[in-house]
Amino acid sequence: MDHNNLLACDIECYENYLLIMFKKVTSGEILYFEKFNDSTLNRTNILHILNKYTIVTFNGNKYDKTILEVAIAGLSNASIHKASKMLIDERKQPWEVRKQMGVAALELNHIDLIEVAPLGASLKIYGGRIHSPKMKDLPIDPYATILESDLLEMRYYCENDLDVTILLLKVLEKELDLRIVMSKEYSVDVRSKSDSQIAEAVIKHEMNETYGINPKRTKIEPGTRFKFKAPSNISFQTEQMQEILHLFKTEPFIVGKGGHMEIRTGKYQKDDEGNFILNKKGKQIEIPHPLANKTFKIGDTPYKIGMGGLHSAEKKTAHVAGKYLLKEIDVESYYPRIILNNKLAPKHLGKPFLTIYEHIVNRRLEAKRTGNKPVNESLKITINGTFGKLASKWSFLFSPDMMMQVTITGQLTLFMLIERLELAGVSVVSGNTDGIVVKMLPNQLSMVEEIVEDWEFETEYKMDYSDYSGLYSRDVNNYIAVKSNGEIKGKGAYADQSEHYYKLRKNPVNLICTEAVKLFLSKNKSIEDTIKECTDIRKFVTIRTVNGGALYEGGLVGKAVRWYYGKHELDAMYYKTSGNKVPRSDGAKPIMDLPNTLPSDIDYDWYIAETYKFLKEIGYTKLL
């Protein structure tokens, strides 16, 4: 991406004050425009900038762009602030505000980062996740009247938001480069779209171009019941699993209010006279679904039924290879292959959807095979995003019954493999969505490979193997796996925050503790040495959202806070609104500005004790 033409933009809006600030991504040069107590706003220069540069915002499509439109129309401070309140407080759409305020839409060369960044955090939290040097909360209540003496502080605050926006832009550069490639290929601007929104745009474009179809959203009412249609290649040997398959095939599932399928019956209890039985609150009592909250064991490993992917239910479990072999066996492109192998498509889209989806999957595999990374990654976005949109009632891809078919087929097909391995005397110690971890004696390896090959032949899926020397699990979604080559794989609470995928998805929480656990398990390095040798303050901090704002020693810290644990620190942080203590903040010291050197009062003993707790959580008890 060429940064030379990029300007970050942010806006602050009060009843008597408007600040529009731009910052060049390359040079850091700042240009700002103010309208204070209905002073004149230089609209000509603002329009010149908007026409000349590519503007980068965070939430610009839902806020900043509309405020620019209202400001350029020449309205008063009070009217601009009214538009701001309509967007924020009344949650009105930009087109509704433009209509009510009587202003025209602007055509901008614009990138909005809010959808590109994952999981919908605030700009302040994203800043904390990527360790922005300063974390600043809005210094003046948004409904206050701005004084002339406040202007400098408002500019300083706004500039910091621009710095975080630019930092976020650079972290998302890989994702944006892919979106630029896709925008050119499909003649649709997807630079400001999430993965699932891109999938929607690409498939809509393809259906238009190939079939002349303009796909529309279908309406499926909450409470609609669907039954799972089991593929013919799913079968079980044990009575327990045959019963589970029978329940999946015969008991209907219901569409919930949000559009997702739920394990509910939608049927209600009646008395002998046919009247509905009511609970103490006067509501009808639903008949429980026979699969709701169902747990069972295959071998020694517990599993829990759900509408998502397969999940084993182990807790605080450790497995070390030693005389055994530990192997992770994953299905390649599991959900896409389930869709294609079983010819699944939203009913209202039918064969055209399946043809387009298969073309995208095959193009992606070809790009992966030939090393065409940009095409491979962009099509991966489309494939994964398509699945996510199946549960969105606002999308033309909405098809909760298809999503149910995919996820339940995925569970049951893996359960087939798990059952066969366990009946052969091989222990499956963990299972999760698209793979399993198997613990076996070396002389069982050829038998395991044969069972897997038979399963692959019957199901038409393909497996990949990885060797582990140890697997340490708090639960199926939070674990550390040590690979035989010494590499570490962490998931959930133990994921490597430096990995690009996790950088924006998780709040840093005492990263040095996770690092110390990993080095201890993989290299037998002393926990104490890892923690005391570390000189990077970023590995000691915790980032947390505190709704309503956090207080420390009577002063307001902010709604997005950063702290470390200090020696002899007896105080904690408290919610401004309720006065309750912020969880896990005993001994915490705010560090909203990152220092150049490590603080001298870091409580190393706290971090060491916390690390030993981590070890206990993941089932390691040898030193505890």
C-alpha positions as CSV (number, residue, x, y, z in Angstrom):
1,M,0.0,0.0,0.0
2,D,1.3,3.4,-0.9
3,H,1.3,5.6,2.2
4,N,2.1,8.9,0.4
5,N,-1.5,9.7,-0.3
6,L,-2.9,8.6,3.0
7,L,-4.3,11.0,5.6
8,A,-5.7,9.8,9.0
9,C,-8.7,11.8,10.1
10,D,-10.5,12.2,13.4
11,I,-13.3,14.5,14.7
12,E,-14.3,15.8,18.1
13,C,-17.7,17.3,18.4
14,Y,-19.3,19.3,21.2
15,E,-22.3,21.6,21.4
16,N,-20.1,24.7,20.8
17,Y,-17.0,23.2,19.3
18,L,-16.0,21.1,16.3
19,L,-12.5,19.8,15.6
20,I,-11.5,18.1,12.3
21,M,-7.9,17.0,12.3
22,F,-5.8,15.3,9.6
23,K,-2.4,13.7,9.9
24,K,-0.1,12.5,7.1
25,V,0.7,8.9,7.5
26,T,4.2,9.3,6.1
27,S,5.5,12.6,7.6
28,G,3.3,13.0,10.6
29,E,2.4,16.5,9.5
30,I,-0.9,17.8,11.1
31,L,-3.6,20.0,9.7
32,Y,-6.7,20.9,11.8
33,F,-9.8,22.9,11.4
34,E,-12.0,24.3,14.3
35,K,-15.4,25.8,14.6
36,F,-15.7,27.3,18.1
37,N,-18.8,29.2,19.2
38,D,-20.0,29.3,15.6
39,S,-16.8,30.8,14.2
40,T,-16.1,30.4,10.4
41,L,-15.0,26.9,9.3
42,N,-12.7,26.8,6.3
43,R,-14.9,24.5,4.3
44,T,-13.0,25.2,1.0
45,N,-9.7,23.8,2.3
46,I,-11.4,20.8,3.9
47,L,-13.0,19.9,0.6
48,H,-9.7,20.3,-1.2
49,I,-8.1,17.9,1.2
50,L,-10.9,15.4,0.9
51,N,-10.7,15.5,-2.9
52,K,-6.9,15.1,-3.0
53,Y,-6.1,12.4,-0.4
54,T,-7.3,8.9,0.6
55,I,-8.8,9.4,4.1
56,V,-8.3,6.8,6.8
57,T,-10.7,6.7,9.8
58,F,-11.8,4.5,12.6
59,N,-15.7,4.2,12.3
60,G,-15.7,6.9,9.6
61,N,-18.6,5.3,7.7
62,K,-20.9,5.5,10.7
63,Y,-19.7,8.8,12.2
64,D,-16.9,11.0,10.8
65,K,-18.1,11.0,7.2
66,T,-21.5,12.2,8.3
67,I,-20.2,14.9,10.5
68,L,-18.0,16.1,7.6
69,E,-21.1,16.2,5.4
70,V,-23.0,18.3,8.0
71,A,-20.0,20.6,8.7
72,I,-19.3,21.3,5.0
73,A,-23.0,22.1,4.6
74,G,-22.3,25.2,6.7
75,L,-24.5,24.3,9.7
76,S,-24.0,25.8,13.2
77,N,-22.1,24.1,16.0
78,A,-25.4,23.2,17.7
79,S,-26.7,21.6,14.5
80,I,-23.5,19.6,14.0
81,H,-23.7,18.4,17.6
82,K,-27.3,17.4,17.1
83,A,-26.2,15.2,14.2
84,S,-23.5,13.7,16.4
85,K,-26.1,12.8,19.1
86,M,-28.4,11.3,16.4
87,L,-25.6,9.0,15.3
88,I,-24.3,8.1,18.8
89,D,-27.2,8.4,21.2
90,E,-30.2,7.6,18.9
91,R,-28.2,5.1,16.8
92,K,-29.6,6.5,13.6
93,Q,-28.1,5.5,10.2
94,P,-26.0,8.1,8.3
95,W,-28.6,8.3,5.5
96,E,-31.3,9.1,8.1
97,V,-29.2,11.9,9.6
98,R,-28.5,13.4,6.1
99,K,-32.2,13.3,5.3
100,Q,-33.3,14.9,8.6
101,M,-30.5,17.6,8.4
102,G,-31.0,18.2,4.7
103,V,-27.4,17.7,3.6
104,A,-25.9,15.9,0.6
105,A,-23.6,12.8,0.7
106,L,-19.9,13.2,0.1
107,E,-18.0,11.0,-2.3
108,L,-14.7,10.2,-0.6
109,N,-11.7,8.0,-1.3
110,H,-12.0,6.5,2.1
111,I,-10.8,3.6,4.2
112,D,-12.6,2.8,7.4
113,L,-10.6,0.5,9.7
114,I,-13.3,-0.5,12.1
115,E,-14.6,-3.5,10.0
116,V,-11.2,-4.6,8.9
117,A,-10.0,-4.9,12.5
118,P,-11.3,-8.1,14.1
119,L,-13.9,-8.6,16.8
120,G,-15.3,-5.1,17.2
121,A,-13.1,-3.5,19.9
122,S,-12.8,0.2,20.5
123,L,-9.9,2.3,19.1
124,K,-8.5,2.7,22.6
125,I,-8.5,-1.1,23.2
126,Y,-6.9,-1.8,19.8
127,G,-4.3,0.8,20.8
128,G,-3.6,-1.1,24.0
129,R,-3.4,-4.4,22.1
130,I,-0.7,-3.1,19.8
131,H,1.0,-1.3,22.7
132,S,0.5,2.3,21.6
133,P,2.8,4.6,23.5
134,K,-0.1,6.6,25.0
135,M,-3.6,5.5,26.0
136,K,-5.8,8.6,26.5
137,D,-9.5,8.9,27.3
138,L,-11.7,11.8,26.3
139,P,-10.5,14.6,28.7
140,I,-13.8,16.5,28.8
141,D,-17.4,15.2,29.1
142,P,-19.0,15.0,25.7
143,Y,-21.9,17.0,26.8
144,A,-19.9,19.8,28.4
145,T,-19.4,23.3,27.0
146,I,-15.9,23.8,25.7
147,L,-13.9,26.8,27.0
148,E,-11.1,28.5,25.0
149,S,-8.7,27.2,27.6
150,D,-9.7,23.6,26.6
151,L,-8.8,23.8,23.0
152,L,-5.1,22.8,23.3
153,E,-6.0,19.7,25.4
154,M,-8.6,18.7,22.8
155,R,-6.1,19.0,20.0
156,Y,-3.6,16.9,21.9
157,Y,-6.2,14.2,22.6
158,C,-7.4,14.1,19.0
159,E,-3.8,13.9,17.7
160,N,-3.2,10.8,20.0
161,D,-6.3,9.2,18.5
162,L,-4.8,9.8,15.0
163,D,-1.5,8.2,16.1
164,V,-3.4,5.1,17.2
165,T,-5.3,5.1,13.9
166,I,-2.1,5.2,12.0
167,L,-0.5,2.5,14.1
168,L,-3.6,0.3,13.5
169,L,-3.4,1.0,9.8
170,K,0.1,-0.3,9.7
171,V,-0.8,-3.4,11.7
172,L,-3.6,-4.1,9.2
173,E,-1.5,-3.4,6.1
174,K,-1.5,-7.1,5.0
175,E,-5.3,-7.2,5.2
176,L,-5.7,-3.9,3.4
177,D,-3.3,-5.0,0.6
178,L,-5.5,-8.0,0.0
179,R,-8.6,-5.9,0.0
180,I,-7.0,-3.6,-2.6
181,V,-6.3,-6.6,-4.8
182,M,-9.8,-7.9,-4.4
183,S,-11.3,-4.5,-5.1
184,K,-9.6,-4.4,-8.5
185,E,-10.4,-8.0,-9.4
186,Y,-14.2,-7.7,-8.6
187,S,-14.7,-4.0,-9.3
188,V,-16.2,-3.6,-5.9
189,D,-14.6,-1.4,-3.2
190,V,-14.0,-3.8,-0.3
191,R,-11.2,-1.8,1.5
192,S,-13.5,-1.0,4.4
193,K,-15.2,-4.4,4.7
194,S,-14.9,-7.3,7.2
195,D,-14.0,-10.7,5.9
196,S,-17.7,-11.8,5.9
197,Q,-18.8,-8.6,4.2
198,I,-16.1,-9.2,1.5
199,A,-17.5,-12.7,1.0
200,E,-21.0,-11.2,0.6
201,A,-19.8,-8.6,-1.9
202,V,-17.7,-11.2,-4.0
203,I,-20.5,-13.8,-4.2
204,K,-23.1,-11.1,-5.1
205,H,-20.8,-9.8,-7.8
206,E,-20.2,-13.3,-9.2
207,M,-23.9,-14.2,-9.2
208,N,-24.6,-11.0,-11.1
209,E,-21.8,-11.5,-13.6
210,T,-22.3,-15.2,-14.2
211,Y,-26.0,-15.7,-13.8
212,G,-27.5,-12.2,-14.0
213,I,-29.0,-12.8,-10.5
214,N,-29.3,-10.0,-7.9
215,P,-29.6,-12.1,-4.8
216,K,-32.0,-11.0,-2.1
217,R,-32.2,-11.7,1.6
218,T,-34.6,-14.5,2.6
219,K,-36.8,-14.2,5.7
220,I,-36.8,-17.0,8.2
221,E,-38.8,-16.3,11.3
222,P,-37.5,-17.1,14.8
223,G,-39.1,-20.3,16.0
224,T,-38.8,-22.0,12.6
225,R,-37.8,-25.6,13.1
226,F,-35.4,-27.6,11.0
227,K,-34.3,-31.2,11.1
228,F,-30.7,-32.3,10.4
229,K,-30.3,-34.5,7.3
230,A,-27.4,-36.9,8.0
231,P,-25.1,-37.7,5.0
232,S,-25.3,-41.4,4.0
233,N,-21.6,-41.9,4.9
234,I,-22.1,-41.2,8.6
235,S,-22.5,-44.4,10.7
236,F,-21.5,-45.7,14.2
237,Q,-20.8,-49.0,15.8
238,T,-21.6,-48.3,19.4
239,E,-25.1,-48.0,20.9
240,Q,-24.3,-44.7,22.5
241,M,-23.2,-43.0,19.2
242,Q,-26.1,-44.6,17.3
243,E,-28.5,-43.1,19.8
244,I,-26.9,-39.7,19.4
245,L,-27.1,-39.9,15.6
246,H,-30.7,-40.9,15.9
247,L,-31.5,-37.9,18.1
248,F,-29.8,-35.5,15.7
249,K,-31.8,-37.0,12.8
250,T,-35.2,-37.0,14.5
251,E,-35.3,-34.1,16.9
252,P,-35.9,-30.6,15.3
253,F,-33.7,-27.6,16.1
254,I,-35.1,-24.1,16.3
255,V,-34.1,-20.7,14.8
256,G,-33.4,-18.3,17.6
257,K,-34.1,-14.5,17.7
258,G,-30.6,-13.7,16.5
259,G,-30.8,-16.0,13.5
260,H,-28.6,-18.9,14.9
261,M,-29.9,-22.4,15.3
262,E,-30.5,-23.4,18.9
263,I,-30.8,-26.7,20.7
264,R,-34.4,-26.1,21.7
265,T,-37.7,-27.8,20.9
266,G,-40.0,-24.9,20.6
267,K,-42.6,-27.2,22.3
268,Y,-44.2,-26.5,25.6
269,Q,-45.5,-28.7,28.5
270,K,-49.2,-29.3,28.9
271,D,-51.3,-30.8,31.7
272,D,-53.8,-33.6,31.4
273,E,-56.5,-31.2,30.2
274,G,-54.3,-29.8,27.4
275,N,-53.5,-26.5,29.2
276,F,-50.0,-25.1,29.0
277,I,-48.0,-25.4,32.3
278,L,-46.7,-22.1,33.5
279,N,-43.7,-21.3,35.7
280,K,-43.7,-18.9,38.7
281,K,-43.4,-15.9,36.3
282,G,-46.4,-17.0,34.2
283,K,-44.4,-18.2,31.2
284,Q,-44.9,-21.5,29.4
285,I,-42.4,-24.2,30.3
286,E,-40.5,-25.5,27.3
287,I,-39.9,-29.2,26.8
288,P,-36.1,-29.8,27.0
289,H,-34.4,-30.9,23.8
290,P,-32.9,-34.4,24.4
291,L,-29.5,-33.1,23.2
292,A,-29.4,-29.9,25.3
293,N,-26.3,-29.8,27.5
294,K,-25.7,-33.5,26.7
295,T,-22.3,-34.7,27.7
296,F,-20.9,-38.2,27.2
297,K,-17.6,-40.0,27.0
298,I,-15.9,-41.9,24.2
299,G,-13.1,-43.8,26.0
300,D,-11.8,-41.6,28.8
301,T,-12.4,-38.2,27.0
302,P,-15.6,-36.3,27.7
303,Y,-17.5,-34.5,24.9
304,K,-20.3,-32.0,24.9
305,I,-23.0,-31.6,22.2
306,G,-23.5,-28.1,20.7
307,M,-24.6,-26.3,17.5
308,G,-21.0,-25.3,16.7
309,G,-18.0,-27.5,16.0
310,L,-17.0,-30.6,18.0
311,H,-15.6,-29.8,21.5
312,S,-14.1,-32.2,24.0
313,A,-14.7,-31.2,27.6
314,E,-11.4,-31.9,29.3
315,K,-10.2,-29.7,32.2
316,K,-6.7,-29.2,33.6
317,T,-5.2,-32.1,31.6
318,A,-1.6,-32.7,30.7
319,H,-0.2,-35.3,28.2
320,V,3.5,-35.9,27.7
321,A,4.8,-38.1,24.8
322,G,7.5,-40.0,26.7
323,K,6.9,-43.7,25.7
324,Y,3.8,-42.6,23.7
325,L,3.3,-40.7,20.5
326,L,1.2,-37.6,20.6
327,K,-0.2,-36.6,17.2
328,E,-2.6,-33.9,16.2
329,I,-4.6,-34.9,13.2
330,D,-6.5,-32.1,11.4
331,V,-8.9,-32.1,8.5
332,E,-7.8,-29.9,5.6
333,S,-10.4,-27.1,4.7
334,Y,-13.0,-28.9,6.7
335,Y,-16.1,-26.7,6.4
336,P,-15.6,-25.8,2.7
337,R,-15.2,-29.5,1.9
338,I,-18.3,-30.4,3.9
339,I,-20.2,-27.8,1.8
340,L,-18.9,-29.1,-1.5
341,N,-18.9,-32.9,-0.7
342,N,-22.5,-32.7,0.5
343,K,-23.6,-30.1,-2.1
344,L,-25.0,-27.7,0.5
345,A,-26.4,-24.3,-0.6
346,P,-28.8,-21.8,0.8
347,K,-32.2,-23.0,-0.6
348,H,-33.0,-19.6,-2.1
349,L,-29.7,-19.4,-4.0
350,G,-29.4,-23.1,-5.0
351,K,-27.0,-24.4,-7.6
352,P,-25.5,-21.0,-8.7
353,F,-24.2,-20.5,-5.2
354,L,-22.6,-24.0,-5.1
355,T,-21.0,-23.5,-8.6
356,I,-19.5,-20.1,-7.6
357,Y,-18.3,-21.4,-4.2
358,E,-16.7,-24.4,-5.7
359,H,-14.9,-22.2,-8.2
360,I,-13.6,-20.0,-5.4
361,V,-12.4,-23.0,-3.3
362,N,-10.6,-24.5,-6.3
363,R,-9.0,-21.2,-7.3
364,R,-7.8,-20.9,-3.7
365,L,-6.3,-24.4,-3.7
366,E,-4.5,-23.7,-7.0
367,A,-3.1,-20.4,-5.7
368,K,-1.9,-22.2,-2.6
369,R,-0.3,-24.9,-4.7
370,T,1.5,-22.5,-7.0
371,G,2.6,-20.1,-4.2
372,N,0.4,-17.2,-5.2
373,K,0.0,-15.8,-1.7
374,P,-2.1,-12.7,-2.3
375,V,-4.8,-14.7,-4.3
376,N,-4.6,-17.6,-1.7
377,E,-5.1,-15.3,1.2
378,S,-7.9,-13.2,-0.4
379,L,-9.9,-16.2,-1.4
380,K,-9.4,-17.7,2.0
381,I,-11.1,-14.6,3.4
382,T,-14.0,-15.1,1.0
383,I,-14.4,-18.8,1.9
384,N,-14.3,-18.3,5.6
385,G,-16.5,-15.2,5.5
386,T,-19.1,-17.0,3.5
387,F,-19.6,-19.5,6.3
388,G,-20.0,-16.7,8.9
389,K,-22.7,-14.9,6.9
390,L,-24.9,-18.1,6.9
391,A,-26.0,-17.1,10.4
392,S,-26.6,-13.4,9.7
393,K,-30.3,-12.6,9.2
394,W,-29.3,-9.3,7.5
395,S,-27.4,-11.1,4.7
396,F,-28.6,-12.5,1.4
397,L,-26.5,-15.6,2.4
398,F,-28.6,-16.2,5.5
399,S,-29.3,-19.9,5.8
400,P,-29.3,-21.1,9.5
401,D,-30.4,-24.6,8.4
402,M,-27.3,-24.9,6.1
403,M,-25.0,-23.7,8.9
404,M,-26.5,-26.4,11.1
405,Q,-26.0,-29.0,8.4
406,V,-22.3,-28.0,8.1
407,T,-21.5,-27.9,11.9
408,I,-23.4,-31.0,12.9
409,T,-22.0,-33.0,9.9
410,G,-18.5,-31.8,11.0
411,Q,-19.1,-33.1,14.6
412,L,-20.6,-36.4,13.6
413,T,-18.0,-37.2,11.0
414,L,-15.2,-36.6,13.4
415,F,-17.0,-38.6,16.1
416,M,-17.0,-41.5,13.6
417,L,-13.2,-41.4,13.5
418,I,-12.9,-41.0,17.3
419,E,-15.2,-44.0,17.9
420,R,-13.1,-46.2,15.6
421,L,-9.8,-45.2,17.2
422,E,-11.1,-45.7,20.7
423,L,-12.6,-49.2,19.8
424,A,-9.1,-50.1,18.4
425,G,-7.6,-49.2,21.8
426,V,-6.2,-45.8,20.8
427,S,-6.8,-42.9,23.1
428,V,-8.2,-39.6,21.6
429,V,-7.3,-37.1,24.3
430,S,-8.8,-34.0,22.7
431,G,-11.1,-32.9,19.9
432,N,-11.9,-29.5,18.5
433,T,-13.9,-28.4,15.4
434,D,-11.7,-29.8,12.7
435,G,-9.2,-32.1,14.4
436,I,-8.2,-34.4,17.2
437,V,-5.2,-35.3,19.3
438,V,-4.3,-38.9,19.6
439,K,-2.1,-40.6,22.2
440,M,-0.7,-44.0,21.2
441,L,2.1,-46.5,21.6
442,P,4.6,-46.5,18.7
443,N,3.5,-50.0,17.6
444,Q,0.0,-48.6,17.1
445,L,1.0,-45.9,14.6
446,S,0.5,-48.1,11.4
447,M,-3.0,-49.1,12.7
448,V,-3.9,-45.5,13.4
449,E,-2.8,-44.4,9.9
450,E,-4.9,-47.3,8.4
451,I,-8.0,-46.3,10.3
452,V,-7.5,-42.6,9.2
453,E,-7.0,-43.7,5.6
454,D,-10.2,-45.7,5.6
455,W,-12.1,-42.8,7.2
456,E,-10.6,-40.4,4.5
457,F,-11.8,-42.8,1.7
458,E,-15.3,-43.0,3.1
459,T,-15.8,-39.3,3.8
460,E,-13.6,-37.8,1.0
461,Y,-11.8,-35.6,3.5
462,K,-8.0,-35.2,3.8
463,M,-6.0,-35.3,7.1
464,D,-2.7,-33.6,8.1
465,Y,-0.5,-34.9,11.0
466,S,1.6,-32.9,13.5
467,D,3.8,-34.4,16.2
468,Y,3.6,-33.2,19.8
469,S,6.0,-33.8,22.7
470,G,3.4,-32.4,25.2
471,L,-0.1,-31.1,25.4
472,Y,-1.2,-29.0,28.4
473,S,-4.8,-27.9,28.5
474,R,-6.9,-25.6,30.8
475,D,-9.7,-26.7,28.5
476,V,-10.2,-27.5,24.8
477,N,-10.0,-23.8,23.8
478,N,-7.1,-22.8,26.1
479,Y,-4.0,-24.9,25.8
480,I,-0.3,-25.1,25.1
481,A,1.1,-27.7,22.7
482,V,4.8,-28.4,22.4
483,K,5.7,-29.8,19.0
484,S,8.4,-32.4,18.6
485,N,10.6,-29.8,16.8
486,G,10.4,-27.5,19.8
487,E,7.9,-25.1,18.3
488,I,5.1,-23.9,20.7
489,K,1.4,-23.7,19.7
490,G,-0.7,-21.7,22.1
491,K,-4.5,-21.2,21.9
492,G,-6.9,-18.9,23.7
493,A,-5.4,-17.5,26.9
494,Y,-2.0,-19.0,25.9
495,A,-1.9,-17.7,22.3
496,D,1.3,-15.9,21.2
497,Q,0.3,-12.2,21.1
498,S,3.1,-11.5,18.8
499,E,1.5,-13.6,16.0
500,H,-0.3,-11.4,13.5
501,Y,-3.6,-13.3,13.9
502,Y,-3.8,-12.7,17.7
503,K,-2.3,-9.2,17.9
504,L,-5.7,-7.5,17.5
505,R,-7.9,-10.2,18.9
506,K,-6.7,-10.4,22.5
507,N,-6.1,-8.0,25.3
508,P,-2.5,-8.5,26.6
509,V,-2.7,-10.0,30.1
510,N,0.7,-10.6,31.8
511,L,2.3,-11.9,28.6
512,I,5.5,-12.6,30.5
513,C,3.7,-15.3,32.5
514,T,2.6,-17.2,29.3
515,E,6.1,-16.8,27.9
516,A,7.7,-18.2,31.1
517,V,5.4,-21.2,31.0
518,K,6.2,-21.9,27.3
519,L,9.9,-21.7,27.8
520,F,9.7,-23.9,30.9
521,L,7.7,-26.6,29.1
522,S,9.8,-26.5,25.9
523,K,13.3,-25.7,27.1
524,N,13.1,-26.3,30.8
525,K,14.1,-22.7,31.5
526,S,13.5,-21.5,35.0
527,I,10.3,-19.5,35.4
528,E,12.1,-17.1,37.8
529,D,14.9,-16.5,35.3
530,T,12.5,-15.7,32.4
531,I,10.6,-13.2,34.4
532,K,13.5,-11.5,36.1
533,E,15.5,-11.2,32.9
534,C,12.7,-9.5,30.9
535,T,13.2,-5.8,30.3
536,D,10.1,-5.2,28.1
537,I,7.4,-3.4,30.0
538,R,4.8,-4.5,27.4
539,K,5.1,-8.1,28.6
540,F,4.1,-7.1,32.2
541,V,1.0,-5.1,31.4
542,T,-2.7,-5.9,31.5
543,I,-5.3,-4.2,29.2
544,R,-8.9,-4.0,30.2
545,T,-12.1,-2.3,29.3
546,V,-13.8,-0.6,32.3
547,N,-17.3,0.4,31.5
548,G,-18.0,3.9,32.9
549,G,-14.3,4.5,33.6
550,A,-11.8,3.4,36.2
551,L,-10.7,5.4,39.3
552,Y,-7.2,5.1,40.8
553,E,-6.4,6.9,44.1
554,G,-9.5,9.1,43.4
555,G,-8.5,10.1,39.9
556,L,-10.1,9.0,36.6
557,V,-7.8,6.7,34.6
558,G,-10.1,6.0,31.6
559,K,-12.5,3.4,30.1
560,A,-9.6,1.5,28.5
561,V,-6.9,1.0,31.1
562,R,-3.4,-0.4,31.2
563,W,-1.6,-1.4,34.3
564,Y,1.2,-3.5,35.8
565,Y,1.6,-5.0,39.3
566,G,3.9,-3.0,41.6
567,K,5.8,-3.9,44.8
568,H,4.1,-2.8,48.0
569,E,1.1,-1.5,46.0
570,L,-1.9,-1.9,48.3
571,D,-4.5,0.0,46.4
572,A,-6.7,-1.2,43.5
573,M,-8.8,0.4,40.7
574,Y,-12.5,1.0,41.1
575,Y,-15.5,1.5,38.8
576,K,-16.4,5.2,38.6
577,T,-20.1,4.4,38.3
578,S,-20.6,1.8,41.1
579,G,-17.5,2.1,43.3
580,N,-16.9,-1.6,42.9
581,K,-13.4,-2.9,42.6
582,V,-12.2,-3.7,39.1
583,P,-11.5,-7.4,38.9
584,R,-7.8,-8.5,39.4
585,S,-6.7,-4.9,40.0
586,D,-5.3,-5.4,43.6
587,G,-1.7,-4.2,43.5
588,A,-2.2,-2.7,40.0
589,K,-0.5,0.6,39.0
590,P,-1.8,2.4,35.9
591,I,0.7,2.9,33.1
592,M,-1.2,4.8,30.4
593,D,2.0,6.1,28.9
594,L,4.7,3.5,28.2
595,P,8.1,4.4,29.7
596,N,11.4,4.0,27.9
597,T,12.8,2.0,30.8
598,L,11.4,-0.7,33.0
599,P,9.7,0.6,36.2
600,S,11.8,-0.1,39.3
601,D,8.9,-1.3,41.4
602,I,7.7,-4.3,39.3
603,D,6.5,-7.0,41.6
604,Y,8.4,-10.0,40.2
605,D,7.1,-12.2,43.0
606,W,3.5,-11.6,41.9
607,Y,4.3,-12.6,38.3
608,I,6.2,-15.7,39.4
609,A,3.3,-16.8,41.6
610,E,0.9,-16.1,38.7
611,T,2.9,-18.2,36.4
612,Y,2.8,-21.2,38.7
613,K,-1.0,-20.8,38.8
614,F,-0.9,-21.0,35.0
615,L,1.0,-24.3,35.2
616,K,-1.5,-25.7,37.6
617,E,-4.4,-24.6,35.4
618,I,-3.0,-26.5,32.4
619,G,-2.5,-29.7,34.4
620,Y,1.2,-29.5,35.1
621,T,1.7,-30.6,38.7
622,K,5.3,-32.0,38.9
623,L,6.7,-28.9,40.6
624,L,3.6,-27.8,42.4
